[in-house]
């Protein structure tokens, strides 16, 4: 038997590339071969920001590229345009790519294709090529469960065929899962044009024999048992994976953190996609000023494409804080100076925060972030919700009040540390996730 050779294809956003990169590193540690498919645009971008991709060859991983079908100057933050282009252009290139890779290494042909959400066509292609296929879900298992139950939610009249909730109500996806607001279902906040795509995509995912979840049954016991296809292999924290970062990380913040007292700094980051409205940006800035304590704030660089309009209000001093464009988040969260994390509750950030034992303040924007907030605040009880005023804004006073509340609450900190311990136990050699990863690799052989 040759060693398994995986072809892995992420949807080209940071929140998909990172977990798939971490998953690939876990596979290579088990002696597998991995060929990682980037879009040409992202490969260029990651190589220029960290220059690290080509150094991974000796670790059993190599990189290949496929075109995303857009012109170099096209706006890739327009996700509808991006995935329509990928779906229209990329599938035609895949069989040839597989053929070329196999010709290079006759003894180690590709044995399995792994793709993330929006790349389900690759699983269908694998099926046609007679290659095994698996799906890596990069968000929480609870949000995958919600997608899985779409037909039932429509049948039960909880949502209509467009994915909109039919009325304000609380629902429970399965008996061991928490009760949630129907409006927090993970396709909320997206344009209606996305929902039909999701329904189609779930059919594509049926071609994947396993649905790998970056989670554990300690974190989401009810969700991971929804289907025998769900296989928890998380948390994927293999490396300091900045090798796939699209932006240059500012590491001066680590030196700055070294000079701050233990558990004094409020860390603020809203991930790689969310954009704060100008009024909300202003409230966050002024709220941080009110804190009278040090803060570290990640404000993504604005580019013409990014439509980020970060105008700091005139009365903002920011004298106690440090503002950076992009940061090595895992290292920051594990730094002893960090007190709490004001987060958009994307799943990667949620896992990194939980794995570092850091209490949260939650400001979700879209998709699975509302479900993640439910788990953070109501299920694990390791954070607090930031509440909006009647105009839908989170005001500076609310930020100040909640930061004080979360830092004065010893129970939240104690639960954060307990949860951290549970997660560390999962990834050790005999932990559930390690065993599941081995089960998956043996299946691929």
C-alpha angles and dihedrals in degrees: 000000000000119000115270114267115203126200106202125194122186126190099253102255126105094246091060100035094054100054091042089051090050090047090050091052090052089052093050090050086059090054097259125138119237130195109193119205117211127174110254089244094053095043089057091045096049093044093052095046099046105004085212108116099083091051091067095070094092090054092068094266127110132181130228130172139221126191117253089213095243127114117254091252095048119117108255093183086073094090097186090056091044098053095041087054093047093048091048098045113024104058091066091060098049103079091050091048091052090048092051093047091049091049089055093053110027094175095050107045119173108279101178140019118212120192137174129226116304089027095077090122086074090061090052089049090051089054091053091047091050093244124135116255137203134176125225112207109205098194131062122305087236091062091047088052089054091053090045091055096048094111090051093046089054092045091050090050093240091124131017125235089275093058094251117137111251094216140349105282145138118244139184116212094201134357096261096045126091122263110257141182112263088227090063093065106132098250092059117117092032124111115263089247089073098059099068087049090054092050090052091045092055088058090053090051090062085077088067112089092202130035102206113207124203090221144076136237089246090062099039111011096163096044100049090053095055093098134011086234091067109097116181110214100157163165090051099204098137099137146005081264102193088131088097098043116134093205132051109259117232105223095178086089090070091058088046091051090052088065095053125090118258115280093000105112126089109212117207126190132146099193133244102305113029117100122203115224110242092252092049091047089054093050092049091051093049092042090057089050091054092056097080088210135092119278135186113209126188110210111179114231110260116236129179089259097045096063088212110153107188108178110168111217115250092243092055112113102173087185094142094047144071122221121200134177097229131352144196092257100185092053091047095051091050092050114111091228093066116103103175143346124237099202144172086226097236107168096249091051091044091054093045091050093047092046090054095047092240121153116235140223108199129222106161122187110184151333116017094354093093092053089048090052089053090056094044095049106028108022106034093019093213097131149021134247121244105225124218125228122234090281093055094255128130101223127218091246091054090053092050093046095048094046089055091046095050093047094048092050108093092181092062091051092047092051090047091056092046092052090048089055092051091052095049088053090057098059097046117104098274095034122120095253094050091051091049091050090053090048089053094048091048089051090052091053 
